[in-house]
Amino acid sequence: MPLTSMTGFARADGESGTEAGLVRWHWELRSVNGKGLDVRFRLPSGFEGVEARLREELARHLKRGNVQATLTVDRVRGAAPLRVNQDALDAVLAALASLQQRIEVMPPRPEGILALKGVLETCETEEDEEGHAALEKLVLVSFSEAAASLARARGEEGRKLERILSDQVDEIERLTRQAAASPATGIEVIRTRLKAQVAELLGASPALSEERLAQEAALLATKADVREEIDRLIAHVAQARELFAGGEPAGRRLDFLTQEFNREANTLCSKAADVSLTRIGLELKAVIDQLREQIQNVE
């Protein structure tokens, strides 16, 4: 199983016909890197009660990342039924009867009376609790689809990211082996340099005791030998490849490993007494820094 990125985008749409009309909804999920799983929901009024279930569902698919989930709901009202407002109709008819007693007027047509404001009313069908609960269930199903789609998108991005990381680890290994093969790390070169440093030390302080001279020589030898750093770098390369192939979220461990890489590269540079070895150390630090930046996106 490849590594998974924390960067991704997904969407899901749905619709349902109800007595109150047609309801359409739209989910958008976006995720970026984060230390843990931090989710922010933007839900329309009336859907606040499903947030806990949404969080639980998302946690089934993702382990880390900052996620923003937005739900948009549109209601398309159907043709509402009409009813006659009896009170308004009675008032109109009473007014017409009173008017006919005073002046001669043509009898009113029924459609004319019904067209008067307030005589005909539309009956809006309100969504009941059962209908809203059914709608919530459908919206949750759509969210589950969107969460699974987001996980797939992050997986696809992770496969691309893994190729980049593998190339960078390969480059770290190449530079490390180049440092190991450098003439500056050879035993004879170190011995010659050590002799020169000890001679310089004796020239500066001829009265040094044998014990102090041995201590200084041991310290110089430790500073000159980079084989330990090279061995650690090679071990870190192997560990990185194991984490790539592990199939589990490895972002945190890889982030820690880049710190170890950087520590060994810094020590290599500080011990280098040769320009070519310093150059290799600086190239190592540059690649490790690029590796660290990319790993910030790994789940």
N, C-alpha and C positions, 0 to 999 in steps of 0.2 A: 504493500500500500504506500503510495507516494506521500510526500509532505502536503499539508493543507495550508493555503494562504488565509489570511484574515480579511482580505479585500474581496468584495463581491457585490453583486446586485441581482435582485430577482423581483418578479412581479406575478400577480395572479388576479384573475378577474372572475366574477360570478354574477348571476342574476336569478331572481326568483319572483314568480307571480303570486300575489296575495290578493285578498279581498279589497285591500286599500289601493291596489295598483301594482305596478312593476317596480321592483327594487333591484338596483344594480350596485355592485361594490367593486372596489379596486384596491389591492394591496401593493405597496412598494417597500422593499427591504433593501437597505444599504448597510454595508459593514466595512470598517477599517480596523487597523491594528489597535490593540488595547492590552492592558496587563491582565485583565480578567474578562468575564462576560458582562458587559454593561449594556443594557437595552433601554431605549427610550421610545415610548409609544405615543403616537398622535392619533387619538381615537375621537370620532364624533360623539356628540352628546347621546347618552343612552347606552353606550357600549363600555362604560367604565368597569362594569362587573365582570367582564371576561379577561381583564388584563392578567390576573394571576394564572389563568389557564394558558394564556398566550406565552407567558414567560416559561412555564413548565414545558410547553411544547417546543419552544425554541432551544431550550437546554438539552433536549434529546438529540438535536442536530449539531450544535456548536458548543465548543468548550471555552473559547476566548474570542475577544473582539468587541469593539464598540458598534452597536447595531442601532439603526433608526428604522422603526417600522411605522408606516403611515397607512391608515385606512380611510378611504373616501367612500361615502355612501350617497347615492342619488336615488330619489324616489320619483317615479313617473306615475302620477295619479291617473286612474282610469276615469271614464265618463261617470260622474257622480249622479245618482238617481235624484229626481225632482219630487217635491211635495208641495201641496198648496197650504199656505199659511191661512188657516180658517179665520183667525182674528182679523188679519189684514183684509181678506176677501169680504168679510161681513162689514167692515168699516167702509170699504169702497162701495159696496152695494147700498148701504144705508145712505151714503153721500149722494149716490146717483138718484135714489128714490126721493130724497129731499129736494134735489135739483129739479127733477121732473115735475114736482108739485108747484114750482115757482115759474118755470119757463118750459116751453115746448122744445124737447130735444129728441134726436133720433135714438132709438134703443141701442145701447152699446153692444159691440160684437164681442164674443167670448175671448178671442185671441187678444183683443185690445185690453180687456180687463186683466188677463193673465200677464200681459207685458208690463203692467204697472209695477214699479219697484216695491218689493216686499211681498207681493202676492205669491210668487213662485220662489221656492228656496231649494238650494242644493243640499243633499244629505251626505256629508263627509263621513266615510267609514274609518273609524279609528282602529289602529292596530292594538289588539288585546295582548295580554301577557303571554298567552300561549303562542300567538303568532310571532311575538318578538323573540321568545325563547327558541322557536324553530329557526328564525333568521340568524340568531347568534350561533346556533349549531352549524349552519351552512357557512357562516363567515369563518368559524374556527377550522372547518375542513379546508377552506381556501387558504387560510394562513399556514396550515400544515403543508400544503402543496408548495407555497411560496418558500417556507423554511427549508424544505427538502431541495428545492431548486437553488436556493442560496448556497446550501452546503455543496451541491454539485458544482456551482460556479466557482466557489472557493477551492474545490478540489482541482478543477481544471487550471485555475491560476497557480495552484500549488505545484502542479506538474511542470509548468513553465519555470517557476521559481526554483524548483529543485535542480533543473538543468543548469541554471545560472550558478547556484551554490556549488554544485559538483565541479563545475569548471574552475571556480575560485579555489576550492579545496585542492584540486589537481595542481593549480598554479602554486599554492603554498607548499605542496609536497615537492614540486620541481625546484623551487627556490631553496627549500631546506636541503635537498640533496646536492644542489649546487654549492651551498655553503659548506656541506660536509666534505665535498671534493675540492674545496678551495685549498691552494697550497698554504694559505695562512693558518689553516687548522691542523697542518701536519705536525707530527711529534718533533721532528728535527727542527722545524722552524720555531716551534714553541720553546724547545730546549735552548736554541741559539739566542732567542730573544730573552729568555730567563737568565742565561749566563750574563748577557750584557747588562740587564737590569740589576743583577746582584753585584756585578763589578762596579756599576755606577753607585749603588748603595754603599759599598765598602769605601769607595773613593770619597763619598760625602761624609760618611761616619765610620772612620777606621776603627774606632774603639768599641764597635758593637760586639756584644757577647755572642758566643756560639748559639746559645738558646734563642736570643733575639733575632740573630741572622736566620736561623732555621724557621722561625715564625714568619719573618718577612718574606722568605723564599717561598714558603707554603702559600702565603697570601697572594703573591705574584703569580704562582702557578695556577691557583684557583681562578684568578681573574683572566688568565691567558687561555684557559681551556674552555671551549664552547661545546664540547661533545655532549655534555649533559643537556644543554638547551636544545641541541639538534635532536637528541633522542626523545625529548619531551614533545617537540613539535611533530615528529613522526608519529608518536603515540596519539597525539591529539587529532591528527589527520585520520587515523584509523577509527578513533572514537566518533568523529563527525560522520564518517561513512556508515558506521553502525546505526547512528541515530537516523540517518536518511532512510535506511532500510527497515527501521524498527516497526513502522506502521502505527505508531502512537503519536499524539501531540508532543512535539519535541522542541518547540520554540524557546521555552525557558532554559532548557538544558543547553541548547545550541548557543543561546545568548551568553550563558556562563562560560561555555567553551571558547567563545571568541575573546573573552577577557583573559583566559589562560593563554591563548595564542598570542595575544598582544603582550602579555607579560614576558613570555619567552623571547619574542622578537625584540623587545626593549632591552633585555639583558644581553642578547646577542650583539646589538648595536653598541652597548656600553662596553662590552669586552673586546670588540673588534679593534685590532691594532693595525689593520690593513685596510686600504681604501676600497679594495674590491669586496671585502667582507662587509664593510659598512654599507656599501651600495646595495648588496644583497639584503641586508637587514632593513634598509629603508624601503626597498621594493616589497619586502614581506609585510611591513607595517601598512603600506598603501593597500595591498590586496586584503589584508585582515580587516582594515577599516571598511572597505567595500562589502566584505562578507558580513560584517556587523550590521551595516545599514540594511542589507537585504533580509537578514534574519529577523529584524524587527517586525516583518510582515508574516512570519511563520506562526501558525497556531500552536 
